[in-house]
Amino acid sequence: MKRKSTLSILRRICRGSRVGCKILPIAGDTPATTAAFSLIELFVVIAVIIILAGLILSTIGYAQKKVARSRAETEIAAMSAALESYKADNGVYPRGQSTSVPPSGSPLYTVATTGTDDLNARVNFDSTLKIYQDACRYLYEQLSGDVNLDLVADTGSKTYFAFKEPMLAVIKDSNGNNIGLGHIKDPFGNSYGYSTAYQHDIDQGTNPPTHGYNPTFDLWSTAGDTTGNQLQWIKNW
């Protein structure tokens, strides 16, 4: 049998090696089919990455909403307890309209034009509107004792609830310092709803009432909804 030369053996090895040797194509392969296969692989990898990114983002979004709802439930329960303490001292729940002038700054808030009797959870669904802000501003004044809206309880006023900064839509000066308050906000960035419309109907002789839900007070967060889907709201009724 004729022995194979060393050079012949090296040539065969180099056919399957990419290091230091010239790669010889496999029979039947063409540059076009090789390139096409590489593009398919690339598209598959990109598609997988997009799907995984979507799943991660949706999971994060769901977790954030769950945390926000939990915080809103806690804050509504805490404010409700403060309202009961207020009633124990004053005989009534906070009810009225703010007359305070918010400090000039950013964002700009104006004097309230409506009060807690005017906000009606049955028909007012958009918590970004001024009617929500006006009602919650009055609630803030009564529970915090800060009628001047300067973020400090007024001398001689009792504080029933200590609002933390994340709950406050604050007004800032040109240097970025907090100088006042616009309204109370929920974890979704909009105003809480506070209404005594039911009580107003009773006083006016409308029975059964057609406004509001509770004979005490309505307190709620729309949880970012503006369509009136109350199944998504966090509320005390």
BELLIN-V987048 format. One line per field, one symbol per residue. ss: DSSP state (H for helix, E for strand, - for the rest). phi: phi as a letter, one per 40 degrees, with the letter a starting at -180 (. if undefined). psi: psi as a letter, one per 20 degrees, with the letter a starting at -180 (. if undefined). Layout:
ss: ???
phi: ???
psi: ???
This chain:
ss: -----HHHHHHHHH----------------HHHHHHHHHHHHHHHHHHHHHHHHHHHHHHHHHHHHHHHHHHHHHHHHHHHHHHHHHHHH---------------E-----------------------HHHHHHHHHHHHHHH--------------------HHHEEEEE-----EEEEEEEE-----E-EEE-HHHHHHH--------------EEEE------------EE--
phi: .ccccccccccccccbbbbgbcccccdgcbdcccccccccdccccccccccccccccccccccccccccccccccccccccccccccccbgacdaibcbcccdcibccbbccbbbccccbccbcbccccccccccccccddcccgbccgbgbccdgccccacccdccbccbbcccgccbabcacbcccgbccbbbbccccccccgcaccbbgbbccabbabcfgcbbgcccccbabb
psi: ppqpqhhgghhhhhhjqiojqpppqqpiqqhghghghggggghgggggggggggggghgggggghggggghggghggghghhhhhghhhiirqppbppjqoqqpbprpqrqqirahhhpoihhohojiqhhgggghggggghhhjmhikjjppqpiqpohpopqhiipnqpqaijjqpiaqgrpqrijirqrppqkhghggghjjooqqiqahqifqpprpikipjijnihiqork.
